[in-house]
Amino acid sequence: MATTYHLWLKPSGKVYDILAKTIAELSKAYQAPFFEPHVTLLSSLPGTEEEITGRSSQLGTSLRPFDIQLTEPAYGDQYFQCVFLKVQETQAILNAHEQAKKLFAKGTSPYMPHLSLLYGHYSIERKDKIAATLPEILRLSFLVDTVDLIRAGSEDPKDWLPILSVPLSR
């Protein structure tokens, strides 16, 4: 697999710790990979690393800090959208996604902001059970004040490295 680049919105402080602990517990219980808590803003960015870092910096200066509200647990049928928390679709996050799409000239695929808690392929019954047992306390909100650029050397989270963190400054 070729190297890919992704823009993440990450929680910090206590919210980060709570979500990372939940991801760690689920990954241990289901022999799944551990990964950092994040909401993907845009994935598989086109261009060279130099172009991508330049556009990521531009994006940071064009956005204001905003809040992300995690809502109900859900699950999907894709490996990276196995079990997750939905993100309230506020104007701020939808605008950030649109800005990123324009800067990176990315297509029109639908955007469903979410924060994954478990990666993998499991039965619908198992995913439903996991989602149903997630505690209410996970419906957290956090301030996004940076956008992080991640270099993925493979689809394994151990090969995902943050290479740039751009403060939102507008």
C-alpha positions as CSV (number, residue, x, y, z in Angstrom):
1,M,0.0,0.0,0.0
2,A,1.3,3.5,-0.9
3,T,1.6,6.1,1.8
4,T,-1.6,8.1,2.4
5,Y,-2.4,11.3,4.2
6,H,-5.4,12.2,6.4
7,L,-6.7,15.2,8.3
8,W,-7.8,14.5,11.8
9,L,-9.6,16.5,14.5
10,K,-8.4,15.2,17.9
11,P,-9.7,15.7,21.4
12,S,-7.2,16.6,24.1
13,G,-6.9,16.4,27.9
14,K,-9.5,14.5,29.9
15,V,-11.7,13.8,26.8
16,Y,-8.8,12.3,25.0
17,D,-7.9,10.1,28.0
18,I,-11.5,8.8,28.4
19,L,-11.8,8.0,24.7
20,A,-8.3,6.4,24.4
21,K,-9.1,4.2,27.5
22,T,-12.4,3.1,25.8
23,I,-10.6,2.3,22.5
24,A,-7.8,0.4,24.4
25,E,-10.4,-1.7,26.3
26,L,-12.4,-2.5,23.2
27,S,-9.2,-3.3,21.1
28,K,-8.0,-5.6,23.9
29,A,-11.4,-7.3,24.3
30,Y,-11.8,-7.9,20.6
31,Q,-8.1,-8.4,19.5
32,A,-8.4,-5.3,17.4
33,P,-5.8,-2.6,16.7
34,F,-5.4,0.3,19.1
35,F,-5.6,3.8,17.5
36,E,-5.8,7.4,18.7
37,P,-9.2,9.0,19.2
38,H,-10.0,11.2,16.3
39,V,-12.6,12.5,13.9
40,T,-11.4,12.3,10.3
41,L,-12.0,15.5,8.5
42,L,-10.7,14.3,5.1
43,S,-8.9,11.2,4.1
44,S,-6.6,10.0,1.3
45,L,-5.4,13.5,0.4
46,P,-3.9,14.0,-3.1
47,G,-0.5,15.5,-3.8
48,T,3.1,15.3,-2.6
49,E,3.8,15.5,1.1
50,E,5.1,19.1,0.6
51,E,1.8,20.1,-1.2
52,I,-0.3,18.4,1.4
53,T,1.5,20.1,4.4
54,G,1.2,23.5,2.7
55,R,-2.6,23.0,2.1
56,S,-3.0,21.7,5.6
57,S,-1.4,24.9,7.0
58,Q,-3.7,27.0,4.8
59,L,-6.7,25.1,6.1
60,G,-5.7,25.8,9.7
61,T,-5.4,29.5,9.1
62,S,-8.8,29.6,7.4
63,L,-10.8,27.9,10.3
64,R,-11.8,29.1,13.7
65,P,-11.7,26.7,16.7
66,F,-15.1,24.9,17.2
67,D,-16.7,22.4,19.4
68,I,-17.4,18.8,18.5
69,Q,-20.3,17.0,20.2
70,L,-20.2,13.2,20.3
71,T,-23.7,11.7,20.2
72,E,-25.2,8.2,20.0
73,P,-23.2,5.0,19.4
74,A,-23.6,3.4,16.0
75,Y,-21.9,0.8,13.8
76,G,-21.2,0.4,10.1
77,D,-20.1,-2.3,7.7
78,Q,-16.7,-0.9,6.9
79,Y,-13.5,-2.0,8.8
80,F,-12.7,1.6,9.9
81,Q,-16.3,2.3,10.7
82,C,-17.0,-0.7,12.8
83,V,-18.3,0.8,16.1
84,F,-18.3,4.5,16.5
85,L,-19.9,7.6,18.1
86,K,-21.7,9.9,15.7
87,V,-20.7,13.5,15.7
88,Q,-23.4,16.2,15.7
89,E,-23.4,17.7,12.2
90,T,-22.9,21.3,13.1
91,Q,-22.3,24.1,10.6
92,A,-18.8,24.4,12.0
93,I,-17.7,20.8,11.2
94,L,-19.5,20.7,7.9
95,N,-17.9,24.0,6.9
96,A,-14.4,22.7,7.9
97,H,-15.0,19.6,5.8
98,E,-16.1,21.7,2.8
99,Q,-13.1,24.0,3.2
100,A,-10.8,21.0,3.3
101,K,-12.5,19.4,0.2
102,K,-12.0,22.7,-1.7
103,L,-8.3,23.1,-0.8
104,F,-7.5,19.5,-1.7
105,A,-9.9,19.4,-4.7
106,K,-11.5,16.2,-3.4
107,G,-14.7,14.8,-4.8
108,T,-18.2,14.9,-3.5
109,S,-18.4,11.7,-1.4
110,P,-20.8,12.1,1.5
111,Y,-19.4,13.0,4.8
112,M,-20.5,11.3,8.0
113,P,-18.5,12.8,10.9
114,H,-17.8,10.1,13.6
115,L,-15.3,9.0,16.1
116,S,-14.4,5.3,15.8
117,L,-14.0,3.2,18.9
118,L,-13.4,-0.2,17.3
119,Y,-12.0,-1.3,14.0
120,G,-12.7,-4.7,12.5
121,H,-15.2,-7.0,10.8
122,Y,-17.8,-8.4,13.2
123,S,-21.3,-9.8,13.0
124,I,-24.1,-7.2,13.1
125,E,-25.3,-8.9,16.4
126,R,-21.8,-8.4,18.0
127,K,-21.5,-4.7,16.8
128,D,-25.1,-4.0,18.0
129,K,-24.2,-5.5,21.4
130,I,-21.0,-3.5,21.7
131,A,-22.7,-0.3,20.7
132,A,-25.6,-0.9,23.1
133,T,-23.2,-1.4,26.1
134,L,-21.2,1.8,25.5
135,P,-21.7,4.1,28.5
136,E,-23.6,7.4,28.3
137,I,-20.5,9.2,29.6
138,L,-18.9,8.9,26.1
139,R,-21.3,11.4,24.7
140,L,-18.6,14.1,25.3
141,S,-17.9,17.4,23.6
142,F,-14.5,18.9,23.0
143,L,-12.9,21.9,21.5
144,V,-11.1,21.5,18.2
145,D,-8.3,24.0,18.0
146,T,-5.9,22.2,15.7
147,V,-6.1,20.1,12.6
148,D,-3.6,17.2,12.5
149,L,-2.0,15.8,9.4
150,I,-1.4,12.0,9.6
151,R,0.9,10.0,7.4
152,A,-0.3,6.4,7.1
153,G,2.4,4.0,5.9
154,S,-0.2,1.2,5.8
155,E,-3.7,0.4,7.0
156,D,-2.3,-0.7,10.4
157,P,-2.7,2.1,13.0
158,K,0.8,1.4,14.3
159,D,2.1,2.9,11.0
160,W,0.1,6.1,11.4
161,L,2.2,9.1,12.3
162,P,1.2,12.7,13.0
163,I,3.5,14.8,10.9
164,L,1.9,18.3,11.4
165,S,-0.4,19.9,13.9
166,V,-1.8,23.3,12.6
167,P,-3.5,25.6,15.1
168,L,-6.9,26.9,13.9
169,S,-6.5,30.6,14.0
170,R,-9.1,32.6,12.0
